[in-house]
Amino acid sequence: MAMDLSVSGLVSNFDWKSFINQIMAVQNAPIDKLNNEKTANINKTAALNDLKTKLTALNTSSTALGAANLFTSRQAVSGTVGSTWNPSAASGTAAGSYSIAVTQLATAARRNGTSGVGKPLNATNNVSGLTIANLPTAVAVSAGTFSVNGQKVTVALTDSLDQVFTAISAATSGAVTASYDSVTDKITLSGSGEIVLGAANDTSNFLTALHLTNNGTPTIASAGTLGKTSNSATLANARLDAAITAVDGSGNGTFSVNGVNVAYNVNTDSLDAILTRINQSGAGVTASYDGVQDRVVIANAVTGDTGIAISEAAGGLMDALGLSNPVTLVHGKNALFSINGGAQLTSTSNTLDGTAHGVAGLSLTVDSETTQTITVSGNTTSMRGAIEDFIAKFNDIQTYIADQTKTSTTVDNKVSTSILSDNREVQSWADSLRSMAFSAVPGLSGTISRLENLGIDFTTGTSQLAVKDSAKLDAALRDKAGDVAAFFQTASTGLVGQMQTFLTKVTTQDDDQQTQLTKANTDIVAQISAIQRRLDLQRQLLTDSFVAMETAQSKLKSQSDALTRAFPATSSK
């Protein structure tokens, strides 16, 4: 079997592989140095990229400080605790206090349909055939008990109204009697003395559903008519007292509201459906059903003294609802108010804006006839928020650059560095930012020319900005917003303009440094590859040499062994 002479020292007993590894380790030192340099460049690139993110954040914050309406934004507040007038002020609204006295609120005009448009409970006074379960009242009567003069009367849904009348008489031993009048469509209770209705433990709503309430006399009649229109049934079955005749053979009819046509069919449409159709028609009105009065009300969707026009042929739905002409229009009202004790002003709306009161940008919706003082002032909350965000982003950059460029010396005089300690350009960026923040803005005529005038300065011994005088800042924003705006926003020379010019420049420089580091690493990788190829070749040459040595020694040993066997040594006598 052939001997594997690539095994280190198999013949020579010399561990030449370890020897080669030691030589290669020494020869590999340049690669190790280049790898360390590449790692350092990667770390520098990452640090510069993080710094760029912070520079961009400061630039964004500066842009917010330069917003055109930041220092002209306004807030409006009512001096009345719990006010629901909801005042607001647009940017640039004149600051000041405005006493607004409202003496009349605006209301919408409306047409009230005839009350009691539904048929009565019964066509005659005899209600023996009218069961409680089928009473066409606005509210269904529930079974249970109710009280008359302290006596309980039991009512079941299967009872007729006449049986309930009998039960009332029986419970009160004839002291109270009940009857129904089909002409007035009301129930009347009659007694020999004051009638007292209801008790806390009643379980039936009979008295409420039939509008019977105490009045301190021996006679109590329903407060309103009892028979009601059926909103959900088709118009032909809606129990309307007046017939709808202005329709064609299929039951189709049309009416108009403010010139907008609304079609209906008595055989397929309910009153609820027609009211919804009116509200969605674009007529500018709101139609609703008043169950207490059993009537339809059509009101303007907007307030003010504006009319409502309704038109339909005689005998149509509007006639049946009592809404056709001549129906007296309940006129809407205009809001009446004054501002700062001036002349009376009017508005068709309860939302009072500059067109109504003359203060451009101020708007409020009044809902009470009272006097309230509305104060308009600069929106210092948003102004201060933008300034504090700028300070935070500025300080973040200063802290980051300081951390990434710092050096320190230990007690044994060893110097410790950071990732960007040798980057003088980055250190100069922090210096330039501090100089801009500290310096005055040139050419300003107002009271604010540097951050110190706003109560903002560097914390002693640091590069960190801070609001050192909060009251001073608030006063400047409240009373000198124009001067503050000039300090930050004067074109090119204002602090915002200076910052943005500088930040744009250094962000580009940051990108250039990252590009250079990336290119340097590309070159390093190429150098490492070249060195590695040379070392691999050197290793192979050394390996081949030692294998040849092992081969030669193996041959010599084989020859020696053969000679020994051919000429064995003779023993001496």
HELIX and SHEET records of a PDB file:
HELIX    1   1 TRP A   16  GLN A   27  1                                  12    
HELIX    2   2 ALA A   29  LEU A   65  1                                  37    
HELIX    3   3 ILE A  132  ASN A  134  5                                   3    
HELIX    4   4 LEU A  161  ALA A  171  1                                  11    
HELIX    5   5 PHE A  206  ALA A  209  1                                   4    
HELIX    6   6 LEU A  235  ASN A  237  5                                   3    
HELIX    7   7 LEU A  271  ASN A  279  1                                   9    
HELIX    8   8 LEU A  317  ALA A  320  1                                   4    
HELIX    9   9 GLY A  354  HIS A  357  1                                   4    
HELIX   10  10 THR A  380  THR A  405  1                                  26    
HELIX   11  11 ARG A  424  PHE A  438  1                                  15    
HELIX   12  12 LEU A  451  LEU A  454  5                                   4    
HELIX   13  13 SER A  470  ASP A  479  1                                  10    
HELIX   14  14 ALA A  481  GLN A  489  1                                   9    
HELIX   15  15 LEU A  495  ALA A  566  1                                  72    
SHEET    1   A 5 ARG A  74  SER A  78  0                                        
SHEET    2   A 5 THR A 371  GLY A 378 -1                                        
SHEET    3   A 5 GLY A  96  GLN A 104 -1                                        
SHEET    4   A 5 ALA A 335  ILE A 339 -1                                        
SHEET    5   A 5 LEU A 345  SER A 347 -1                                        
SHEET    1   B 3 SER A  88  ALA A  89  0                                        
SHEET    2   B 3 LEU A 362  THR A 365 -1                                        
SHEET    3   B 3 THR A 351  LEU A 352 -1                                        
SHEET    1   C 4 VAL A 285  ASP A 290  0                                        
SHEET    2   C 4 ARG A 295  ASN A 300 -1                                        
SHEET    3   C 4 ARG A 110  ASN A 112 -1                                        
SHEET    4   C 4 LEU A 329  VAL A 330 -1                                        
SHEET    1   D 2 GLY A 144  VAL A 148  0                                        
SHEET    2   D 2 GLN A 151  VAL A 155 -1                                        
SHEET    1   E 3 VAL A 176  ASP A 181  0                                        
SHEET    2   E 3 LYS A 186  GLY A 191 -1                                        
SHEET    3   E 3 THR A 219  ALA A 221 -1                                        
SHEET    1   F 3 VAL A 260  ASN A 265  0                                        
SHEET    2   F 3 ASN A 252  VAL A 257 -1                                        
SHEET    3   F 3 ILE A 310  SER A 311 -1                                        
SHEET    1   G 2 SER A 408  THR A 409  0                                        
SHEET    2   G 2 VAL A 415  SER A 416 -1                                        
SHEET    1   H 2 ILE A 456  PHE A 458  0                                        
SHEET    2   H 2 LEU A 465  VAL A 467 -1                                        
END                                                                             
